Amino acid sequence: MSKIAILVSLFLGFQTLAFAQKRGYIQLTAGPSLPLGEFAKNVTGKQLAGLAGGGYAAEIIGGYRVFKDNLGVAALLSYNQNEINQANLLVQADQRLAASWKVKNVAHWKMTTALIGPYWRLEKGAFRMDIRALAGIARVVSPAFALTGTYLNRAANVETQSKTAQGFAFGMSGSLAYTIFGNVAACLNVSYLQSQITLLDVPSTTTIGSISAATLSTETLPVAVLNTSAGLRFSF
């Protein structure tokens, strides 16, 4: 074997050993987000249920092995942006007032979560698998939207404003990482996140012809998402 080949083999061996000795990591991932439960399905009597559609999520996860082997503490910071489900929005609007509604403009659901908890790690060769149980807080921003239609030959409009709420959040998260070079690994991640939020006094205005009526509604809603993402992990 040539001297260059020997040096390369030694270098890669030292890098692999260094990775194995690292006890912490930072992981950056992004990918699609799927709403679940009442967040995605209509529920009778709940105006905001079923109004979430697909979207994307970005996550930062940090972990540190408190014990020598497989147990540690992890923290997750995630940002979700999910579209509004326009089909369900029109169904709910028609149930309140049949006015041949059309969507004028819509915004997105936004959720930021900060969670912490224990994680368990399994390591085999260049592969590492983490499973995390997490709890913390979530901040949810409901979407603003506007509908336009016709009721009894008069122009009709509905406008609902955005509101922000916070709540306790919990979830599970798992990653599979593969070392590609030194302390850098490619990773896949799946996270299930849920929070119970109460949106207080959501303002909405309904206008038919020249007559307008403003209302304030309060609703408690479970917000649940399944995020699948890919990215890089850096060990330290």
Secondary structure, DSSP 4 states (H G I P E B T S, - for coil): --HHHHHHHHHHHHHHHHHHH--EEEEEEEEEEEEEGGGTS-BTTBSSTT-EEEEEEEEEEEEE-SSSSSEEEEEEEEEEEEEE-HHHHHHHHHHH--S--EEEEE-EEEEEEEEEEEEEEEEETTEEEEEEEEEEEEEEEPPPEEEEEEETTEEEEEEE---EEEEEEEEEEEEEEEEEETTEEEEEEEEEEEEEEEEEEEEEEEEETTEEEEEEEEEEEEEEEEEEEEEEEEE-
